[in-house]
Amino acid sequence: MKPQAAATAERSWGERLVRVVHARIGENARVVLEVPRGTYAAGSLVTWRGGAAHGTARTLGLPALTFDPLNVHGTVTGLATESDTNREAKLRAREATVAAVGRKVVRDLEIAAKVVRAEAAEGGAKFTLLLCAEDRFDFRAVLRTIGQRTRERVELSVIGDRDAAKLVGGVGPCGLQLCCNTFLKNFEPVGMRMARDQGLAMHPERVNGVCGRLLCCLVYEDAAYRAARAAVPKLGERRRIAAEEFEVVGVDLLEGRVHLRSRAGESRRVPLDAIGEPVQPAADPLARSTPPREKSPR
């Protein structure tokens, strides 16, 4: 290996300082663009190019320096002109037409699928129709019918419910814009155990997002709740306070209090540092140890 090639191979992370800006294509699609020169105010309409993809995008902030950025989709080539804006408007209109025709075709063919949107590729040379479908279907009939009605080159891409919510956007139960549509890059696995550990009611309206799946935000505090659960007594555990035994019937992790109930039916709500000593279960006098079975001689 040549010295120059060896030096390049041994370059450590963080040696490439790049200016990038977050931008939005159309209504919801987000991209990260490299800004080689100049600066652009937040909300500027810029032109960009990345491989075969190109078009206009609306910046969401000011360019910022970062080391070795990941997932860069393209490079900003300059501010969008009036002709660029008109061309982009026509492209968005063609996308809307393909999506509308796709919805009608899916409905006419009685296919159990939901068309999310259509996205232009290669500057409008072809379009990708994004849809959600749980069952298999004859996509060739759909493509053939859409192509005949729109005279466009169309491809189909089946996506999940979470990806559809990320593209469409919306408002979550917290009253804020969906996390997946603003800053989430990847979808972490979410389980019902997380909802139970956080004391949420096992009801779809409480634990499901607008996509119909478990809330992504359950992952945010899962580690904190697991650590808090490990430091508190379990339900059904018995504690002794002032020579009286109580059973743990509830735990409030946020307030740091434990709900206790005595054998006489008295209820107490005490902090964690006043729950007393654990009561060891009494040994069963009727329990007998089973002697090991002798091996029969062969």
N, C-alpha and C positions, 0 to 999 in steps of 0.2 A: 504494500500500500504506500502511495506517495505521501510525503510529509503533509502536503496541503490537504489531501483527502483525509488523512488521519486526524488532522486538526479539526476538520469540519465534522467528522464523525464523533469527536469527543466534546463537541460544544454542549455545554450544560443548558438546562432549561432557564429561560428568562433573559437570553442574550439578544432576542429580537424585540425591539420596542416599536410598537405599532399604534397608530391612532385609529380608533374605531368609533362608530356611532350606531346606535340602535335606531331602526327605522321600521315603518309599517307600509306594506304593500296592499293597496286596495283598502278594505275595511278592517281586516283582522290579522292577516298574515304578517308575522314579524321576522325581520332579518337583521343580521349584523354585517355592516359594511365597513371596509377599510377606507380611510380618508388619507390619501397620499400627500395631498397639498391643499392649502386653503382652509377656511373654516366656514361653518354654516350654522345659522341660528336655529334654535329649536322650532320645529314646524315647517322647515324649508322643504320644498319639493325638489328633489335632486334626481339626476339620472344615474343609473348604475349598470354594471355589467359583470357577470360571473359565469364563465364558460359559455354555454349556449343560451343562458338566461340573461335577459336585460329588460329594462323598463324604467319606471319612475317609482320613487318611494318618498314617504313623508318622514322626516327625521323626528325622533322622539326626545331628543336632548342635544347637548353639545358634544362634539368629538372629545374623546378621552384617551389618554395614553394607557396602554396595557402591554404586559410582557407575553409574548407567544400566545396570541388569542386563539381560542378554539371556535370551531363552527362559524367561520367567516364565510358568508355566502357570495360576496362579490366586492367590487371596488366602486367608489363614487367617482363619476367622470365629470360632474359639474352640475350647475343649477339647471333645472328644467326650463325649456323655452316654451313659448305659446304653442308651437307645433308639437312639442313633446306632450304637452298637456292634452291637446286635442287627440293625438294618437292614443294616449292612454285612456281617455274617455271612451273612444270607439272600442278599444279592447275590452274595457269593463262592460260595455253594452253587449258585445258578442258573448262574453262570459255569462251574463244574465240570460241571454237568449238560449244558450246551450243548456243552462240549468233548468230553465222553464220548460223547454222541450223534453228534457230528461225526466222531469217530474210527471209530465203528461204521459210519456211513453211507459214509465213504470206503473202508473195508475191504470192505463189502458190494458196492459199485459197482465194486470193483477199480480204483480210481484211484490212480495213482502219486503220492501226496502224503502229507505228514506234518502232522498237526494239532498246532500248538504250544500254543495256549491260546485261550480266549475272553475277551474284555474287554467289560465293560458300558459303555454310553454313555448319556448323558442320564438318569442316575440309574436305569438299568435299563429304559428304554423300548425299547432295542434292544441287540443284542449284535454284536460283530465277531469272527468266527472267523478267527484268524490261522493260516495254513498255508504250508508250503514245497512247491513243485511245480516241476519242471523243464520238464514238457510241458504243453501246453494240455489242458483238459478241459471238459466240459459243467457249468459251475457252477450252471446253473439247476436241474438235476436234484438236485444236492446241497442247494441252498437249499430247494427245495420239500420234500424228504424231511425235512430237519432241522426246518423250520417245522411240518410235520404232526406230528412226534413230540414236539416240545417246546412247541408253541403260543407260541413266542417269535418276535419279529422279528429275523432274523439276516441279517448281511451278511458277505461273504467278502473277505479281504484277503490277497494272496499276498506273502510277504516272503522275503528271502534267508536263506542259512544263517547269516551273521554276525548279522543282526537276530534270528534265532531264538535263537542262543546268548546274545545280550544280554538277551533276555527271560527265558529259562530259568535262566541262570546256571550255575555249576559251578566246578571247580577246574582250573587250567591245569597244564602240565608243571612249572612252577616251584613248585607246591605252594600257590599263593595263589589267591584268588578272581579270576575272570576280569576283566581290565581293562575290557572292554566293559560289564560288569555293575556296575562300581564307579565309574569316573571318566571313561572315554572318552565324548566327546560325538559325534564324527564318526569315520567309518572312512576312514583314509588309504589310498591305493593301495599295495599291497605286491607286489613282483616277485621272481622267482627270483634276479636279480642281487644283491639285498641279502643273500640267504642265502649266495651264493657269495663275496661280498666279506667276509663274517664267518667264512668257513672252516667252515661247517656242512656236515654230510653231506647229500647230496641224497636223503634218505629221508623219506617222508611222516611217519613217527613223530617225526622230529627237527625238521621245519620246519612242520608243520601243527598247528593248534590243535584244540580239541574240535569246532569247527564244520566241520572238514575243509578249511578254507582256510589260506593261509599265515598264520603268526603275526603279529599286529598289532605285537608288541613288536620285530619286526625293523626297524621304522621308527625306533625310539628312538635307536639307535646308528649308523644308516646314515651320517649326516653325518660322525661321528667316524671311522668305518672308511674312508670315501672319502678323507678328509684324510690318514689314516695310509697308505693305499695309494699316494697320490701322492708320499709322501716315501721310499718304499722301492723297491729295484730290482724289475723284473718278472721272472717266471720265464723261464729260458732266457738271461737276460742274463749276459755274461761280465765277470769282475772280475779284476784283477791284484793279488796280494798277495805281496810279496817276490820279484818276478820270476817268479812262478808264476801261471798262469791257472786260474781256477775258474769254474764255471757255477752260477748261482743255481737251486737245485732246490726251495726251500721258504722261506716267510717266516712267522714267528711275530709277528704284530702286537702281541699283548698283552705279550709278553716283550721285544719290540724286538730280536729276533735273526733272523739269516738263515742258512739252510742252504746250504752250498757243497759242490761236488764237483769235484775236479781231473780232468784227463784220465787220470791214473794210477789213479783210483778212490778217492782219499783224500777223506774227508768232514770238513768242519769246520762248527762252529756258532758264529758270531761275532756280536758286537753290531753295530748299524747303523753306529757310528762307526769300525769296523775292517774294512769290506768292501772297502777299496781303491779304486783308480781303475778306471773302466770301460774295457774293451778295445774299440777301434774295429775293426769287421770289415775284414779285408784286402780290397783291391780285386781283382776277378777279372781276371787278365791276358788272358783269352780274350774278355772282353766288348768289343765294338766299338760305337762310336757310329754310329748310323744317320744318314747325311746326309739332310737334308730333301729330299723328293721335289719335283722341278721340275714346275711346272705346264705342261701341254701347251698349245701355242698353239692358239687357236681359229681 
